[in-house]
Amino acid sequence: MVGCFCGPDGAGRQKVIVRGAGMAHADRRIHVNQPPEIATPGCRTPFGRVFLEALLVAAAGMLFAYAANRLSPRGLTLTRNYFPAGISRSAPVAGTVTGTNALMLSPVQLLAARLQEQGLQSVDGRRAAELFHDPRYRTGGIAFIDARDEQRYREGHIPGACEFDPYYPEKYFSTALPVCQAAEQIVVYCNGGDCDDSENAALMLRDVGIENRKLFIYTGGMPEWITNGLPVEVGPRNSANLHRTNK
């Protein structure tokens, strides 16, 4: 019978002991100059250490990902439900514009059709300007909600608009909700075009009890507002730091 045992000797070399029956010497010790990490066939290897190292690498990766998410301005809120019940944005409903009819519509018209699927109303640039100059805006009967991030809001927003970033609703609910509850009409806007932050903000406000009939999406958004030469407020809300853009 032949067997083997491997392990480092006192000099750090790999030592292999071969035992066999009927041999002139019961044991033969063979010293092999190879690092301990290289396994000798038929001998036991340090799987436990490799497995532990793998666990440590995985744990370090998870901690790094968590820290990056926390530090990112667009990081996910782990306790937030990003898919609340009752909201489905992928399933089309009756009346959806598809096929060749969709090719005949402008991007703004396509956006209006998508908003209609969600049960939301839309306003164009002319109507948005009318609501801005309506005396009810000064008394709180009309509200403008800016759904962009804080940096873009501070760089310039519709004068008097209330900030509400749908990615951080818990940060803005305390100020935006009272404004929306008091208003008869609420105009929500973002960067227009393919930007759907205004749509997300309106749906979120609707989910917390704001009546759907009061909500309007300004489809042209801030770019169209600036193009039309309308006033822009810089800094926080009601800062009175107004700039009129060139039409």
N, C-alpha and C positions, 0 to 999 in steps of 0.2 A: 504494500500500500504506500502511495506517495502523497504527501501533503505539503503545503507551503504556508509560511507566515511572513508578512512584510511589515516593516516599520523602520523608523530612523534609528541609527545607532548614536553613540555619544558624539561622533564627529559631524552629525547632521546628514550623513549619507543614508541612502535607502539600503536596508539590510534585508536579504531574503534568506530564510532558513528552509532547506528542503529536507524532509524526513522521508525515509524509504526503508522497506523491509528487505532483509537479505543483502544489504549493502555492507561494504567493508567498514564504513563509518556510519554510525546511526544518524548523525546530523552533519550536513554540509552547510557552512555559512558562506554566502557569496555577497560581497559588498559591491553595490552598483552605484556609480557616481552619477546619479540623476536626482533632480529636485523632488521633494516629497509630494509635489502636486501631481506628478506623473504616476498614474496607477500602473502597477505590475499585473499582468493578466492573472486572473484567478485569486487575487488578493482584494481585501476590503478597501474602499475609497472614502474620502471624507464628504459624503453627500450632505450630511447635516450642516456643515459649514457653508456649502454652496447654497443650500436652501435658505439659510439664515441671511446670507448676503442678498439673495433675491428679494426676500421680504423687506429688508432695509431699503433697497433701491426703490421698491414699489411704494413704501411709506413716504420716502423723501419726495417722490414724484407727486403723490397726492397732496402733500403739504405745500409744495411749490404751486400746484394748480389752484389750490384754495386761496393762497396768498395773492396770486395774480388776479383772481376773480374779485377779491375784496378790494384791491387797489385800483382796478380798472374802473373808469367812469361809466362804462357800459356793462359792468359785471352783473351777473344774475343774482337776484335776491332769492336765496335758497328756500325761504319760507313763503314765497309768493306763488299763487296758482296762475300760471301763464295761459291756461286753457280753461277759463271758468265755464261752468255748465250753462247751456243755453246759447252759446255763441259758436257758430260754425262758419268759417270763412272760406271753406274750400268747396262745399257742395253748392252747385248752381241752383237757382230757383226759376220758376216760370217767368218768362219775359227776359231772360238773359240774352244779351246781344252776342251772337256768335257768327262764325262763318264769314261770308262775303259782306254781310251787313256791318260787321265790326271793322272791316277794312275801310269803310266809307266814313267812319267817325273819327273825329280828332281825339287826341289824348285826353283833353278835358271832358269831352263827351263820354268817352269810355269810363273815365273816373266817375262821372255823374251816374252812369248806368250801374257801376259797381256799388256806389253808395246807396242807390235805390234798392239793390238786392239786400242790403243790410238794414233797410228801413230808415235810412238817413236822408236828410234833405241837403241840397247844395245851393250856394249862391256864387254868382260871378263877381268880377271886379267892380262893375257898376253898382250892383246891389250892396256889396260890402261897403263901398264909399258912402252910399246913401244911409246905411245903418250907422256908420261912424259919425256922420254929421247930424243924425237924428237927435233932437233935444233929450230924448229918453236915455241916450248913452251917458249923458252927464249926471243923470239922477239914478242910474243903476238899473233902468228898465231894459237896457241892452248891454250885453257883456261880450267882450272879445277874449278868447282863450288862446294863448300861444303854446303850442304843443312841441316846440323845439327844445333842444337842450339849453342849459343855463348860459353857456358861453355865447351861443348865437343870440339868445334873448338879450343879454347885456350889450351885445354889439349893435343891436337895433331891433325894435319891435313896434307894432302899432301902438300909438300913445294910449296909455291906460289899460292895455291888455294885461290880463292876469296870467302868470306863468303856471303851466301844468305839464310837466314832462311825464308821459305815460310810463316811462321806464322806472320812475321813482315816485309813484303816486302817493306813497305815505308821507313824502316830504312836502307835498303841495295841497293835499286834501284840506287841511285846516284853513287855508286862505282861499282856495278856489271854490270849494263847496258853498260857502255862504254867498259868494258872488253869483254863482249859478242858480242857487235857490231863489234869490231875490229877483233875478232877471226874467223878463218875458221872452226874450230871444237871445240865444247864445251862438256866437260865431266862433268856430274853432278853426284854426289854420296852422300850417307848418311851412314847409318849403315848396309846396305845390308839386305838380308833375307826378312822379312816381312815389313821392313821399307819402306814406300812409300813417304817419304819427298822429295827424289830426283825426283820422278815422279811428285809430286805436284809443285816443283820448276821449272821443265822443262816446264810443261804446263803453268805456270804463265809467264815465260819468253816468251814462244811462243805467249801468249795472248797479250803481249805488243810489238810484232813486230819482235822478234828474229826468224830467218828462221828455220823451222822445220828440214831441211836437215842438219843443223849444230849441232843439239842437240843429245847427246848420254848419256845413263844411264849406269854408271858403276855398274853392278848388285851385285858384291861382296862387294862393299863399303869399308869402312875403316877397318873393321875386316880382310878382305881378304888381303888388302894392308899390314897390319902389319904382318899377318901370312907369307906373301911372303918375309919378311925381307927388305922391301923397306924403304927409309928414311922418317922420320916424322918431321915436323916443329912444335915447341911449341911456344905458344904466338901469337902475331898478325902476319898478313901476311908479308912475307919478313923480318922476324925478324932475320934470319940467325941462329936461335937456333935450330940446326938439331940434331936429334937422329936417329941412325940406329937400327932398331929392329932386334932381333935374329930370324933367320928363323928356 
